[in-house]
Amino acid sequence: QNLLTNKNGWTIDSAISRTADGKPGYQLSTESRITNLFQGCFSPCDMDDTLYFFTDGREYVDYGRILYNPNSPANRTLGDYQMDYENDILTFFPPQSKYYELTAPVDATVVQLSDNRLILEMEMQYPSSTDHYPVKLYYSTK
């Protein structure tokens, strides 16, 4: 069985951003940088989302109990993915839509993949900017 495509999906536990020298990696404002992205970037509606990776290459999200917008759908396909097990790289291919901020594929290094833990390291892009910041995402199964 493919551990990535488990039937329970993946729920985020934490998101940490540190520079190579260990300093806080996310610039919250011109005066402030943070390490724990739950303290300024993620909202409660993000923290109960469950990601599913289907064997056909689709990435799907169930938005959980707390919706960002009550009129939004409770779930949707986020795009496609490809897992390179030999090199431990998970590539996300965002949907081609004018409503979706990302347009280029994003690579994540799979640090850990087990029955109950998925840890990804990647560079993420600040909203409305070309600048990037490092992030380590910790997921667990339901």
C-alpha positions in Angstrom: 0.0 0.0 0.0 1.2 3.5 -0.8 1.5 5.4 2.5 0.9 8.8 0.9 -2.6 7.7 -0.3 -3.9 6.5 3.0 -7.7 6.5 3.3 -7.8 8.8 6.3 -5.9 11.7 4.7 -3.4 14.1 6.3 -4.2 16.9 8.8 -1.6 19.6 9.6 -0.2 19.6 13.1 2.3 22.4 12.7 4.1 24.6 10.3 7.6 25.9 11.2 9.7 28.4 9.3 13.4 28.8 10.1 16.2 30.1 8.0 19.4 28.0 7.4 21.0 29.6 10.5 17.9 28.7 12.7 16.4 32.2 12.9 12.6 32.8 12.4 12.0 32.5 8.7 8.6 34.1 8.0 8.5 37.9 7.8 5.1 38.8 9.4 5.7 42.5 9.1 8.7 44.9 8.5 9.5 44.7 12.3 8.5 41.1 13.0 9.6 37.6 12.0 8.0 34.4 13.3 8.9 30.7 13.4 5.5 29.1 14.2 3.2 29.8 11.3 0.1 28.9 13.4 0.8 32.2 15.2 0.0 34.6 12.4 -0.4 32.9 9.0 -2.8 30.1 9.5 -6.4 30.6 10.6 -8.6 28.1 12.5 -10.3 27.2 9.2 -6.9 26.0 7.8 -6.1 23.8 10.8 -8.9 21.3 10.5 -8.5 20.7 6.7 -7.6 17.2 5.6 -5.5 16.5 2.5 -6.0 13.4 0.4 -3.7 12.1 -2.2 -5.5 9.8 -4.6 -3.7 7.1 -6.6 -4.8 8.8 -9.9 -2.6 11.8 -9.0 -5.2 14.2 -7.7 -4.8 16.2 -4.5 -8.0 16.8 -2.7 -9.0 18.8 0.4 -11.8 18.4 2.8 -12.2 21.8 4.6 -13.4 20.3 7.9 -15.9 21.9 10.3 -14.6 25.5 10.0 -15.0 27.0 6.5 -13.2 30.1 5.5 -16.3 31.2 3.7 -19.7 29.6 4.7 -20.7 29.8 1.0 -17.7 27.9 -0.2 -17.8 24.1 -1.0 -16.8 21.8 1.9 -14.3 20.0 -0.3 -12.5 20.3 -3.7 -9.7 19.0 -5.8 -6.6 21.2 -5.3 -4.7 20.1 -8.3 -2.4 17.1 -9.1 0.7 15.7 -7.5 3.5 13.4 -8.4 5.6 11.5 -5.9 9.2 10.6 -6.8 10.0 7.9 -4.2 13.5 7.5 -5.4 14.5 11.1 -4.6 11.8 11.8 -1.9 10.3 14.7 -3.8 6.6 15.4 -3.8 5.6 17.8 -6.6 2.3 19.8 -6.5 0.8 20.9 -9.7 -1.8 23.7 -9.0 -5.0 23.9 -11.1 -4.8 26.2 -14.0 -7.3 28.8 -12.8 -7.2 32.6 -12.6 -8.6 32.2 -9.1 -5.6 30.2 -7.8 -2.5 32.1 -6.7 0.1 29.4 -7.5 0.6 28.8 -11.2 3.9 26.8 -11.3 4.6 23.4 -9.8 6.0 23.4 -6.3 8.5 20.7 -5.1 8.6 19.5 -1.5 11.2 17.3 0.1 9.6 14.4 1.9 11.5 14.3 5.2 9.3 11.5 6.7 6.5 9.3 5.4 5.1 6.6 7.7 1.7 5.1 8.6 0.8 8.2 10.7 3.3 11.0 9.9 4.1 13.1 6.8 6.8 15.8 7.1 7.5 18.1 4.1 10.2 20.8 3.6 9.7 23.3 0.9 10.0 27.0 -0.1 6.7 28.8 -0.1 5.9 32.1 -1.7 4.6 35.1 0.2 1.1 36.2 -1.1 1.3 38.9 -3.7 5.2 38.7 -3.9 8.0 36.9 -5.6 9.8 36.3 -2.3 10.0 32.9 -0.8 10.4 31.5 2.8 11.4 28.1 4.1 8.7 25.9 5.8 8.5 22.5 7.3 5.0 21.1 7.4 4.0 18.4 9.9 1.0 16.2 9.1 -0.6 13.3 10.9 -3.5 10.9 9.9 -6.9 11.1 11.5 
